[in-house]
């Protein structure tokens, strides 16, 4: 998939995301704000002016307490999502590789991601990309707002997967 551009979200990108891929609760704005504060990089995959998917690289480490304790030096890729109409086209894998490359360029060698124990499709993708299952499990609690403005509280059980990346030569 050579026509995909993956880059950190800019202020101009944020406006395009809000109009072309609306998300309740201004998820794009929250991710961009976290990036602006230096805690994360909000990567967005684009084909032309169409956003295909996105993901976060958390520079402060793993979000879950068990993962943070087990892998204190790891960065975490999370909030990885691909718009439904673009799934199965390799966008998720490209986002993960872009996040890994970014981490490696910053001298980080451990990359973790959590996968819901009820999400075998995502787990297969991550294992295929070279991640290894660990025995570390975390429960993540979060709120999200649906299209009708209703707030939902979720508890997600995630297994932590880990991969070692190397800084590119040169």
N, C-alpha and C positions, 0 to 999 in steps of 0.2 A: 504494500500500500504506500506508494511513493508520493501521493498527492496530499499527504497529511502533514501539517505543520503543528508541532507541539512546542508551546512556549509558556513562560510565566505570564499570568494574567496582568495586563496593563489597565490603566484607567479607561482607555478607549475600548479595550476588550470587555471590560465590565459592563459598559453600556450596551454593547452588542449582545452579550450574554443575557442581560435582563430582558432585552426585546426579542431575541431569537430562541431562547431557552428559558422561559420564565420558571422560577422556582419559588414556591410559597416560603414565607419567612425570610426572604432575601438571603438565601444560602450563598449565592455568588458573592454578595456584598460582605458577608461574614467571613468567607474564606479569603477574600481580597484584603480585608482589614487585618486578618491574622498575618498575611504575607507582608503587608505594609509595616506591621509592628516588628518584623524580622523573625517571627517564630516559625514560619512555614513558607513554602513556595506553592502557589496554586497554579498547577499546570493545566492547560486547556489544549485539547486536540481540535484543530480546525481543518476544514476542507474549504478553501476560499473563505467566505464570510460565514460559513455554517459551523457552529460548534458541534462536535461529535461526542465529546466526553471530557471528563476532567478527573483530577486527583490531587491530593495534598501530600507534600513531603514535610513531615513534622521534624524540624531541626532540634526541638527540645527533647526528643526521644519518644519512646513508646508512651501511649496514653494510658493503657491499662496498668494497674499497679503490679500485677504478677509479671507482665512482660517487662516493665521498667526495671524491676528487681533482677530478673533473670538476664536481661540484655541491656545493661546501663549505657553502653556505648552505641547502641543502634539508633538509627533514624527510622521513623515509621512512615510507610505509605498508607494513607487511609482516605476515606471518602472517594474511593475510586468508583466511577460510574460512567457508563456509556449509554447514550440515548438509545431507547429500544430499537428504533429504526436503523441504527448503525451497528447493532450487536452482531457478532459472528463474522466481522470483517477485519479482525486483528487490531482494532483500536485499543482495547484494554491492554493487550501485550505491548503495544507501542508506548502507551502511557507509563506502564511499569518500567520498561527499558529506559525511557527518558528520565524518569525519577531516579533510577539506579545510576545512570550516567552523571546526573547532577550531583548525587551524593558522592560518587567516586571522585569527581573533579574537586569537590570540597574536602577530599581526604578522608571521607567516612567509608568504612569498609563493611560494616554490618547494616543490612537493611531488613527490617521486619515488616510484616503486615499481618493483620488479623483477618481471619476468614470465619464467617458464621458457621457453626457446626451444622446448620441446616442449609448450607449453600454448597453442595458438592460440585456444581459447575465451576464456580469460582476457584474452589480448591484444586480441581483438575488443571485449570489454567495456570495457577501459581506453581504447582508441582512441575508442570511441563516447562515453565520458565526457569526452573532450577532451584526453587525454594524447597526447603526441607521442613517437614513437620516436626514440631517439638511437643513436649508433654505439657507445655504452658498454656493454661486457659485463663481467660479474663471475661468478666461480665461487664459489659458496657451499657450504661444507662444514658438515654438522651431523649430529648423532646423534639418533635418535628411538627410542622404545620401543614395541613393538607390544603388543597385548592379552595376549600370552603372556609378556610381560616380556623379550622378546628385543630387544637393542639393535642397531639398524641404522645404518650409516654411509652417508650420501648425499653426492654432489657434484652440485650443480645449476648449470647454466649459465643465467644470467639476463640479459636485455636490460633496460636501465634506460629507463623511460618517465618523462616529465616534464610537469608542468602548472604554470602560473602561476595563483595564486589571489589574490583581492583581499579586503581587510578589508571586512566588511559596513558599509554606511553607518549612522550613528546612533550 
